[in-house]
Amino acid sequence: MVAVAGTAPIAAEGGPAAPADVYGQTKLCLEIIGRAVSAAGATMAQVIRTRIMLTDISRWRDAARAHGEVFHDVRPACTFVQVSGFIDPTWLVEIEADCVIE
């Protein structure tokens, strides 16, 4: 089992990525998850569940579009929740993922 938690939209240079862009931040979070899953010896095809936390749940479609692009063939269980905020107030989304290595 691999659990990836606290994946935030942090750019390679260390600052927040894609300001005010839920879709762009979600794509980056999923890329970070992909690297973490790969480093653990798994693939994104082995992800069984994701949790997407948003500061504005009305923007869930932007996050869902990015999620669907990555997981269109996998279709893991997915939960969207609204949170009051993150450590960095410019973050709009944070994602967790669980996968099973067979």
C-alpha positions, 0 to 999 in steps of 0.5 A, spaced: 500 500 500 502 506 498 499 513 501 501 520 498 498 525 502 499 533 503 500 534 495 500 541 494 501 546 488 508 547 489 512 549 483 519 546 482 522 553 484 518 552 491 513 558 490 505 556 489 504 554 482 498 556 477 495 562 482 487 562 482 487 556 477 484 550 480 485 546 474 492 548 473 494 547 481 490 540 480 494 538 474 501 539 478 498 536 484 497 530 480 504 530 477 507 530 484 503 524 486 505 521 479 512 522 481 511 519 488 507 513 486 513 511 481 518 512 486 514 507 491 514 502 485 507 503 483 503 506 477 498 511 477 494 505 474 494 502 481 491 508 484 484 506 488 482 512 491 483 520 491 481 525 496 481 532 493 480 538 498 478 545 495 477 551 498 471 553 494 467 547 492 463 550 487 470 550 482 470 542 483 469 541 475 475 544 474 479 539 479 474 534 476 477 535 469 484 535 471 483 528 475 479 525 469 484 526 464 489 523 469 485 517 471 480 516 465 482 509 464 483 507 472 477 511 475 479 510 482 474 512 488 474 519 489 471 524 494 471 532 493 471 536 500 471 543 501 476 546 507 476 552 510 484 553 507 491 551 507 497 553 510 499 557 504 492 561 502 494 561 495 493 554 494 486 552 492 487 544 492 490 539 495 490 532 493 491 525 497 492 518 493 492 511 495 494 505 491 495 498 492 502 495 489 500 487 487 
